[in-house]
């Protein structure tokens, strides 16, 4: 496929179903994976972590379940990670904030739970963090307010989660 030679696999909005193919483990030159707005189900394949050149991961608006695999911590060049609008569970991993080029983190509208990481190593490039509509508690560390005070979107008042945030722009519904 010519798309793969360009380092991109863009298959969003195609009503694709089933699991995300394990073939991704062999795509070590893949830079952009865009599978949004389909009907993929099951777990996020751990083999995506083999795509170490990846800068954008878009798996939003699917039916994915399970936790965010630790193998994604290998994607140190990530600029955008969109996992929103699925049924992903577990806690937000600390490592997700540590990629220095990271600009966008969309984890909203999932089943994530637990406490927001207390001292994440946050990228200074971060310009969007969306974690609303989950079951997350705790406080957003002040470092987020210093880096990007106008881009935080969290639940501050929902009964199933309560986030304390002094600089959030969207405090839930």
Contact map, one row per residue, 1 for C-alpha under 8 A:
11111000000000000000000000000000000000000000000000000000000000000000000000000000000000000000000000000000000000000000000000000000000000000000000000000000000000000000000000000
11111100000000000000000000000000000000000000000000000000000000000000000000000000000000000000000000000000000000000000000000000000000000000000000000000000000000000000000000000
11111111110000000000000000000000000000000000000000000000000000000000000000000000000000000000000000000000000000000000000000000000000000000000000000000000000000000000000000000
11111111100000000000000000001100000000000000000000000000000000000000000000000000000000000000000000000000000000000000000000000000000000000000000000000000000000000000000000000
11111111000000000000000000000000000000000000000000000000000000000000000000000000000000000000000000000000000000000000000000000000000000000000000000000000000000000000000000000
01111111000000000000000000000000000000000000000000000000000000000000000000000000000000000000000000000000000000000000000000000000000000000000000000000000000000000000000000000
00111111100000000000000000001111000000000000000000000000000000000000000000000000000000000000000000000000000000000000000000000000000000000000000000000000000000000000000000000
00111111110000000000000000000111110000000000000000000000000000000000000000000000000000000000000000000000000000000000000000000000000000000000000000000000000000000000000000000
00110011111000000000000000000101110000000000000000000000000000000000000000000000000000000000000000000000000000000000000000000000000000000000000000000000000000000000000000000
00100001111100000000000000000001111000000000000000000000000000000000000000000000000000000000000000000000000000000000000000000000000000000000000000000000000000000000000000000
00000000111111000000000000000000011100000000000000000000000000000000000000000000000000000000000000000000000000000000000000000000000000000000000000000000000000000000000000000
00000000011111000000000000000000011111000000000000000000000000000000000000000000000000000000000000000000000000000000000000000000000000000000000000000000000000000000000000000
00000000001111110000000000000000001111000000000000000000000000000000000000000000000000000000000000000000000000000000000000000000000000000000000000000000000000000000000000000
00000000001111110000000000000000000011000000000000000000000000000000000000000000000000000000000000000000000000000000000000000000000000000000000000000000000000000000000000000
00000000000011111000000000000000000011100000000000000000000000000000000000000000000000000000000000000000000000000000000000000000000000000000000000000000000000000000000000000
00000000000011111100000000000000000001110000000000000000000000000000000000000000000000000000000000000000000000000000000000000000000000000000000000000000000000000000000000000
00000000000000111110000000000000000001111000000000000000000000000000000000000000000000000000000000000000000000000000000000000000000000000000000000000000000000000000000000000
00000000000000011111000000000000000000111100000000000000000000000000000000000000000000000000000000000000000000000000000000000000000000000000000000000000000000000000000000000
00000000000000001111100000000000000000011110000000000000000000000000000000000000000000000000000000000000000000000000000000000000000000000000000000000000000000000000000000000
00000000000000000111110000000000000000011101100000000000000000000000000000000000000000000000000000000000000000000000000000000000000000000000000000000000000000000000000000000
00000000000000000011111100000000000000000000100000000000000000000000000000000000000000000000000000000000000000000000000000000000000000000000000000000000000000000000000000000
00000000000000000001111110000000000000000000101000000000000000000000000000000000000000000000000000000000000000000000000000000000000000000000000000000000000000000000000000000
00000000000000000000111111100000000000000000000000000000000000000000000000000000000000000000000000000000000000000000000000000000000000000000000000000000000000000000000000000
00000000000000000000111111100000000000000000001100100000000000000000000000000000000000000000000000000000000000000000000000000000000000000000000000000000000000000000000000000
00000000000000000000011111110000000000000000001111100000000000000000000000000000000000000000000000000000000000000000000000000000000000000000000000000000000000000000000000000
00000000000000000000001111110000000000000000000001100000000000000000000000000000000000000000000000000000000000000000000000000000000000000000000000000000000000000000000000000
00000000000000000000001111111100000000000000000001100000000000000000000000000000000000000000000000000000000000000000000000000000000000000000000000000000000000000000000000000
00000000000000000000000011111100000000000000000001111000000000000000000000000000000000000000000000000000000000000000000000000000000000000000000000000000000000000000000000000
00010010000000000000000000111110000000000000000000111100000000000000000000000000000000000000000000000000000000000000000000000000000000000000000000000000000000000000000000000
00010011100000000000000000111111100000000000000000101100000000000000000000000000000000000000000000000000000000000000000000000000000000000000000000000000000000000000000000000
00000011000000000000000000001111100000000000000000101111000000000000000000000000000000000000000000000000000000000000000000000000000000000000000000000000000000000000000000000
00000011110000000000000000000111110000000000000000000111100000000000000000000000000000000000000000000000000000000000000000000000000000000000000000000000000000000000000000000
00000001110000000000000000000111111000000000000000000101111000000000000000000000000000000000000000000000000000000000000000000000000000000000000000000000000000000000000000000
00000001111100000000000000000001111100000000000000000001111000000000000000000000000000000000000000000000000000000000000000000000000000000000000000000000000000000000000000000
00000000011110000000000000000000111111000000000000000000011100000000000000000000000000000000000000000000000000000000000000000000000000000000000000000000000000000000000000000
00000000001110000000000000000000011111000000000000000000011111000000000000000000000000000000000000000000000000000000000000000000000000000000000000000000000000000000000000000
00000000000111100000000000000000001111100000000000000000001111000000000000000000000000000000000000000000000000000000000000000000000000000000000000000000000000000000000000000
00000000000111111000000000000000001111110000000000000000000011000000000000000000000000000000000000000000000000000000000000000000000000000000000000000000000000000000000000000
00000000000000111100000000000000000011111000000000000000000011100000000000000000000000000000000000000000000000000000000000000000000000000000000000000000000000000000000000000
00000000000000011111000000000000000001111100000000000000000001110000000000000000000000000000000000000000000000000000000000000000000000000000000000000000000000000000000000000
00000000000000001111000000000000000000111110000000000000000001111000000000000000000000000000000000000000000000000000000000000000000000000000000000000000000000000000000000000
00000000000000000111000000000000000000011111000000000000000000111100000000000000000000000000000000000000000000000000000000000000000000000000000000000000000000000000000000000
00000000000000000010000000000000000000001111100000000000000000011110000000000000000000000000000000000000000000000000000000000000000000000000000000000000000000000000000000000
00000000000000000001000000000000000000000111110100000000000000011111100000000000000000000000000000000000000000000000000000000000000000000000000000000000000000000000000000000
00000000000000000001110000000000000000000011111100000000000000000000100000000000000000000000000000000000000000000000000000000000000000000000000000000000000000000000000000000
00000000000000000000000000000000000000000001111110000000000000000000111100000000000000000000000000000000000000000000000000000000000000000000000000000000000000000000000000000
00000000000000000000010110000000000000000000111111100000000000000000001000000000000000000000000000000000000000000000000000000000000000000000000000000000000000000000000000000
00000000000000000000000110000000000000000001111111100000000000000000001100000000000000000000000000000000000000000000000000000000000000000000000000000000000000000000000000000
00000000000000000000000010000000000000000000011111110000000000000000001111100000000000000000000000000000000000000000000000000000000000000000000000000000000000000000000000000
00000000000000000000000011110000000000000000001111110000000000000000001001100000000000000000000000000000000000000000000000000000000000000000000000000000000000000000000000000
00000000000000000000000111111110000000000000001111111100000000000000000000100000000000000000000000000000000000000000000000000000000000000000000000000000000000000000000000000
00000000000000000000000000011000000000000000000011111100000000000000000001111000000000000000000000000000000000000000000000000000000000000000000000000000000000000000000000000
00000000000000000000000000011110000000000000000000111110000000000000000000101000000000000000000000000000000000000000000000000000000000000000000000000000000000000000000000000
00000000000000000000000000001111100000000000000000111111100000000000000000101100000000000000000000000000000000000000000000000000000000000000000000000000000000000000000000000
00000000000000000000000000000011000000000000000000001111100000000000000000101111000000000000000000000000000000000000000000000000000000000000000000000000000000000000000000000
00000000000000000000000000000011110000000000000000000111110000000000000000000111100000000000000000000000000000000000000000000000000000000000000000000000000000000000000000000
00000000000000000000000000000001110000000000000000000111111000000000000000000101110000000000000000000000000000000000000000000000000000000000000000000000000000000000000000000
00000000000000000000000000000000111100000000000000000001111100000000000000000001111000000000000000000000000000000000000000000000000000000000000000000000000000000000000000000
00000000000000000000000000000000111110000000000000000000111111000000000000000000011100000000000000000000000000000000000000000000000000000000000000000000000000000000000000000
00000000000000000000000000000000001110000000000000000000011111000000000000000000011111000000000000000000000000000000000000000000000000000000000000000000000000000000000000000
00000000000000000000000000000000000111100000000000000000001111100000000000000000001111000000000000000000000000000000000000000000000000000000000000000000000000000000000000000
00000000000000000000000000000000000111111000000000000000001111110000000000000000000011000000000000000000000000000000000000000000000000000000000000000000000000000000000000000
00000000000000000000000000000000000000111100000000000000000011111000000000000000000011100000000000000000000000000000000000000000000000000000000000000000000000000000000000000
00000000000000000000000000000000000000011111000000000000000001111100000000000000000001110000000000000000000000000000000000000000000000000000000000000000000000000000000000000
00000000000000000000000000000000000000001111000000000000000000111110000000000000000001111000000000000000000000000000000000000000000000000000000000000000000000000000000000000
00000000000000000000000000000000000000000111000000000000000000011111000000000000000000111100000000000000000000000000000000000000000000000000000000000000000000000000000000000
00000000000000000000000000000000000000000011000000000000000000001111100000000000000000011110000000000000000000000000000000000000000000000000000000000000000000000000000000000
00000000000000000000000000000000000000000001000000000000000000000111110100000000000000011101100000000000000000000000000000000000000000000000000000000000000000000000000000000
00000000000000000000000000000000000000000001110000000000000000000011111100000000000000000000000000000000000000000000000000000000000000000000000000000000000000000000000000000
00000000000000000000000000000000000000000000010000000000000000000001111110000000000000000000100000000000000000000000000000000000000000000000000000000000000000000000000000000
00000000000000000000000000000000000000000000011111000000000000000000111111000000000000000000000000000000000000000000000000000000000000000000000000000000000000000000000000000
00000000000000000000000000000000000000000000010110000000000000000001111111100000000000000000000000000000000000000000000000000000000000000000000000000000000000000000000000000
00000000000000000000000000000000000000000000000010000000000000000000011111110000000000000000001100000000000000000000000000000000000000000000000000000000000000000000000000000
00000000000000000000000000000000000000000000000011010000000000000000001111110000000000000000000000000000000000000000000000000000000000000000000000000000000000000000000000000
00000000000000000000000000000000000000000000000011111110000000000000000111111100000000000000000000100000000000000000000000000000000000000000000000000000000000000000000000000
00000000000000000000000000000000000000000000000000010000000000000000000011111100000000000000000000110000000000000000000000000000000000000000000000000000000000000000000000000
00000000000000000000000000000000000000000000000000011110000000000000000000111110000000000000000000111100000000000000000000000000000000000000000000000000000000000000000000000
00000000000000000000000000000000000000000000000000000111100000000000000000111111100000000000000000101100000000000000000000000000000000000000000000000000000000000000000000000
00000000000000000000000000000000000000000000000000000011000000000000000000001111100000000000000000101111000000000000000000000000000000000000000000000000000000000000000000000
00000000000000000000000000000000000000000000000000000011110000000000000000000111110000000000000000000111100000000000000000000000000000000000000000000000000000000000000000000
00000000000000000000000000000000000000000000000000000001110000000000000000000111111000000000000000000001110000000000000000000000000000000000000000000000000000000000000000000
00000000000000000000000000000000000000000000000000000000111100000000000000000001111100000000000000000001111000000000000000000000000000000000000000000000000000000000000000000
00000000000000000000000000000000000000000000000000000000011110000000000000000000111111000000000000000000011100000000000000000000000000000000000000000000000000000000000000000
00000000000000000000000000000000000000000000000000000000001110000000000000000000011111000000000000000000011111000000000000000000000000000000000000000000000000000000000000000
00000000000000000000000000000000000000000000000000000000000111100000000000000000001111100000000000000000001111000000000000000000000000000000000000000000000000000000000000000
00000000000000000000000000000000000000000000000000000000000111111000000000000000001111110000000000000000000011000000000000000000000000000000000000000000000000000000000000000
00000000000000000000000000000000000000000000000000000000000000111100000000000000000011111000000000000000000011100000000000000000000000000000000000000000000000000000000000000
00000000000000000000000000000000000000000000000000000000000000011111000000000000000001111100000000000000000001110000000000000000000000000000000000000000000000000000000000000
00000000000000000000000000000000000000000000000000000000000000001111000000000000000000111110000000000000000001111000000000000000000000000000000000000000000000000000000000000
00000000000000000000000000000000000000000000000000000000000000000111000000000000000000011111000000000000000000111100000000000000000000000000000000000000000000000000000000000
00000000000000000000000000000000000000000000000000000000000000000010000000000000000000001111100000000000000000011110000000000000000000000000000000000000000000000000000000000
00000000000000000000000000000000000000000000000000000000000000000001000000000000000000000111110100000000000000011101100000000000000000000000000000000000000000000000000000000
00000000000000000000000000000000000000000000000000000000000000000001010000000000000000000011111100000000000000000000100000000000000000000000000000000000000000000000000000000
00000000000000000000000000000000000000000000000000000000000000000000000000000000000000000001111111000000000000000000100110000000000000000000000000000000000000000000000000000
00000000000000000000000000000000000000000000000000000000000000000000000010000000000000000000111111100000000000000000000110000000000000000000000000000000000000000000000000000
00000000000000000000000000000000000000000000000000000000000000000000000010000000000000000001111111100000000000000000000000000000000000000000000000000000000000000000000000000
00000000000000000000000000000000000000000000000000000000000000000000000000000000000000000000011111100100000000000000000111100000000000000000000000000000000000000000000000000
00000000000000000000000000000000000000000000000000000000000000000000000000000000000000000000011111110100000000000000000111100000000000000000000000000000000000000000000000000
00000000000000000000000000000000000000000000000000000000000000000000000000111110000000000000001111111100000000000000000001100000000000000000000000000000000000000000000000000
00000000000000000000000000000000000000000000000000000000000000000000000000011000000000000000000001111100000000000000000001111000000000000000000000000000000000000000000000000
00000000000000000000000000000000000000000000000000000000000000000000000000001110000000000000000000111110000000000000000000101100000000000000000000000000000000000000000000000
00000000000000000000000000000000000000000000000000000000000000000000000000001111000000000000000011111111100000000000000000101100000000000000000000000000000000000000000000000
00000000000000000000000000000000000000000000000000000000000000000000000000000011000000000000000000001111100000000000000000101111000000000000000000000000000000000000000000000
00000000000000000000000000000000000000000000000000000000000000000000000000000011110000000000000000000111110000000000000000000111100000000000000000000000000000000000000000000
00000000000000000000000000000000000000000000000000000000000000000000000000000001110000000000000000000111111000000000000000000001110000000000000000000000000000000000000000000
00000000000000000000000000000000000000000000000000000000000000000000000000000000111100000000000000000001111100000000000000000001111000000000000000000000000000000000000000000
00000000000000000000000000000000000000000000000000000000000000000000000000000000011110000000000000000000111111000000000000000000111100000000000000000000000000000000000000000
00000000000000000000000000000000000000000000000000000000000000000000000000000000001110000000000000000000011111000000000000000000011111000000000000000000000000000000000000000
00000000000000000000000000000000000000000000000000000000000000000000000000000000000111100000000000000000001111100000000000000000001111000000000000000000000000000000000000000
00000000000000000000000000000000000000000000000000000000000000000000000000000000000111111000000000000000001111110000000000000000000011000000000000000000000000000000000000000
00000000000000000000000000000000000000000000000000000000000000000000000000000000000000111100000000000000000011111000000000000000000011100000000000000000000000000000000000000
00000000000000000000000000000000000000000000000000000000000000000000000000000000000000011111000000000000000001111100000000000000000001110000000000000000000000000000000000000
00000000000000000000000000000000000000000000000000000000000000000000000000000000000000001111000000000000000000111110000000000000000001111000000000000000000000000000000000000
00000000000000000000000000000000000000000000000000000000000000000000000000000000000000000111000000000000000000011111000000000000000000111000000000000000000000000000000000000
00000000000000000000000000000000000000000000000000000000000000000000000000000000000000000010000000000000000000001111110000000000000000011100000000000000000000000000000000000
00000000000000000000000000000000000000000000000000000000000000000000000000000000000000000001000000000000000000000111110000000000000000011111000000000000000000000000000000000
00000000000000000000000000000000000000000000000000000000000000000000000000000000000000000001110000000000000000000011111100000000000000000000000000000000000000000000000000000
00000000000000000000000000000000000000000000000000000000000000000000000000000000000000000000000000000000000000000011111100000000000000000011100000000000000000000000000000000
00000000000000000000000000000000000000000000000000000000000000000000000000000000000000000000000000000000000000000000111110000000000000000000100000000000000000000000000000000
00000000000000000000000000000000000000000000000000000000000000000000000000000000000000000000011011000000000000000000111111000000000000000000000000000000000000000000000000000
00000000000000000000000000000000000000000000000000000000000000000000000000000000000000000000011011000000000000000000001111100000000000000000000000000000000000000000000000000
00000000000000000000000000000000000000000000000000000000000000000000000000000000000000000000000011110000000000000000000111110100000000000000001100000000000000000000000000000
00000000000000000000000000000000000000000000000000000000000000000000000000000000000000000000000011111110000000000000000011111100000000000000000000000000000000000000000000000
00000000000000000000000000000000000000000000000000000000000000000000000000000000000000000000000000010000000000000000000001111100000000000000000000100000000000000000000000000
00000000000000000000000000000000000000000000000000000000000000000000000000000000000000000000000000011110000000000000000000111110000000000000000000000000000000000000000000000
00000000000000000000000000000000000000000000000000000000000000000000000000000000000000000000000000001111000000000000000001111111100000000000000000110000000000000000000000000
00000000000000000000000000000000000000000000000000000000000000000000000000000000000000000000000000000011000000000000000000001111100000000000000000010010000000000000000000000
00000000000000000000000000000000000000000000000000000000000000000000000000000000000000000000000000000011110000000000000000000111110000000000000000010011100000000000000000000
00000000000000000000000000000000000000000000000000000000000000000000000000000000000000000000000000000001111000000000000000000111111000000000000000000011100000000000000000000
00000000000000000000000000000000000000000000000000000000000000000000000000000000000000000000000000000000111100000000000000000001111100000000000000000001110000000000000000000
00000000000000000000000000000000000000000000000000000000000000000000000000000000000000000000000000000000011110000000000000000000111111000000000000000000111000000000000000000
00000000000000000000000000000000000000000000000000000000000000000000000000000000000000000000000000000000001110000000000000000000011111000000000000000000111000000000000000010
00000000000000000000000000000000000000000000000000000000000000000000000000000000000000000000000000000000000111100000000000000000001111100000000000000000011000000000000000010
00000000000000000000000000000000000000000000000000000000000000000000000000000000000000000000000000000000000111111000000000000000001111110000000000000000001000001000000000000
00000000000000000000000000000000000000000000000000000000000000000000000000000000000000000000000000000000000000111100000000000000000011111000000000000000000000011100000000000
00000000000000000000000000000000000000000000000000000000000000000000000000000000000000000000000000000000000000011111000000000000000001111100000000000000000000001110000000000
00000000000000000000000000000000000000000000000000000000000000000000000000000000000000000000000000000000000000001111000000000000000000111110000000000000000000001110000000000
00000000000000000000000000000000000000000000000000000000000000000000000000000000000000000000000000000000000000000011000000000000000000011111000000000000000000000111000000000
00000000000000000000000000000000000000000000000000000000000000000000000000000000000000000000000000000000000000000001010000000000000000001111100000000000000000000011100000000
00000000000000000000000000000000000000000000000000000000000000000000000000000000000000000000000000000000000000000001010000000000000000000111110100000000000000000011110000000
00000000000000000000000000000000000000000000000000000000000000000000000000000000000000000000000000000000000000000000011000000000000000000011111110000000000000000000100000000
00000000000000000000000000000000000000000000000000000000000000000000000000000000000000000000000000000000000000000000000000000000000000000001111111000000000000000000010000000
00000000000000000000000000000000000000000000000000000000000000000000000000000000000000000000000000000000000000000000000001000000000000000000111111100000000000000000000000000
00000000000000000000000000000000000000000000000000000000000000000000000000000000000000000000000000000000000000000000000001000000000000000001111111111001000000000000000000000
00000000000000000000000000000000000000000000000000000000000000000000000000000000000000000000000000000000000000000000000000000000000000000000111111111000000000000000011100000
00000000000000000000000000000000000000000000000000000000000000000000000000000000000000000000000000000000000000000000000000000000000000000000011111111000000000000000000000000
00000000000000000000000000000000000000000000000000000000000000000000000000000000000000000000000000000000000000000000000000010100000000000000001111111000000000000000000000000
00000000000000000000000000000000000000000000000000000000000000000000000000000000000000000000000000000000000000000000000000000111000000000000000111111111000000000000000000000
00000000000000000000000000000000000000000000000000000000000000000000000000000000000000000000000000000000000000000000000000000000000000000000000111111111000000000000001110000
00000000000000000000000000000000000000000000000000000000000000000000000000000000000000000000000000000000000000000000000000000000000000000000000000011111000000000000001110000
00000000000000000000000000000000000000000000000000000000000000000000000000000000000000000000000000000000000000000000000000000011100000000000000000011111100000000000000110000
00000000000000000000000000000000000000000000000000000000000000000000000000000000000000000000000000000000000000000000000000000001110000000000000100011111110000000000001111000
00000000000000000000000000000000000000000000000000000000000000000000000000000000000000000000000000000000000000000000000000000001111100000000000000000011111000000000000111110
00000000000000000000000000000000000000000000000000000000000000000000000000000000000000000000000000000000000000000000000000000000011110000000000000000001111100000010000101110
00000000000000000000000000000000000000000000000000000000000000000000000000000000000000000000000000000000000000000000000000000000001111000000000000000000111111001110000001111
00000000000000000000000000000000000000000000000000000000000000000000000000000000000000000000000000000000000000000000000000000000000000000000000000000000011111001111100000110
00000000000000000000000000000000000000000000000000000000000000000000000000000000000000000000000000000000000000000000000000000000000000000000000000000000001111101110000000111
00000000000000000000000000000000000000000000000000000000000000000000000000000000000000000000000000000000000000000000000000000000000000000000000000000000001111111100000000011
00000000000000000000000000000000000000000000000000000000000000000000000000000000000000000000000000000000000000000000000000000000000000000000000000000000000011111100000000000
00000000000000000000000000000000000000000000000000000000000000000000000000000000000000000000000000000000000000000000000000000000000000100000000000000000000001111100000000000
00000000000000000000000000000000000000000000000000000000000000000000000000000000000000000000000000000000000000000000000000000000000001111000000000000000001111111110000000000
00000000000000000000000000000000000000000000000000000000000000000000000000000000000000000000000000000000000000000000000000000000000000111100000000000000001111111111000000000
00000000000000000000000000000000000000000000000000000000000000000000000000000000000000000000000000000000000000000000000000000000000000011111000000000000011110001111100000000
00000000000000000000000000000000000000000000000000000000000000000000000000000000000000000000000000000000000000000000000000000000000000000111000000000000000100000111110000000
00000000000000000000000000000000000000000000000000000000000000000000000000000000000000000000000000000000000000000000000000000000000000000011100000000000000100000011111100000
00000000000000000000000000000000000000000000000000000000000000000000000000000000000000000000000000000000000000000000000000000000000000000001010010000000000000000001111100000
00000000000000000000000000000000000000000000000000000000000000000000000000000000000000000000000000000000000000000000000000000000000000000000000010001101000000000000111110000
00000000000000000000000000000000000000000000000000000000000000000000000000000000000000000000000000000000000000000000000000000000000000000000000010001111110000000000111111100
00000000000000000000000000000000000000000000000000000000000000000000000000000000000000000000000000000000000000000000000000000000000000000000000000001111100000000000001111100
00000000000000000000000000000000000000000000000000000000000000000000000000000000000000000000000000000000000000000000000000000000000000000000000000000001111000000000000111110
00000000000000000000000000000000000000000000000000000000000000000000000000000000000000000000000000000000000000000000000000000000000000000000000000000000111110000000000111111
00000000000000000000000000000000000000000000000000000000000000000000000000000000000000000000000000000000000000000000000000000000000110000000000000000000111111000000000001111
00000000000000000000000000000000000000000000000000000000000000000000000000000000000000000000000000000000000000000000000000000000000000000000000000000000001011000000000000111
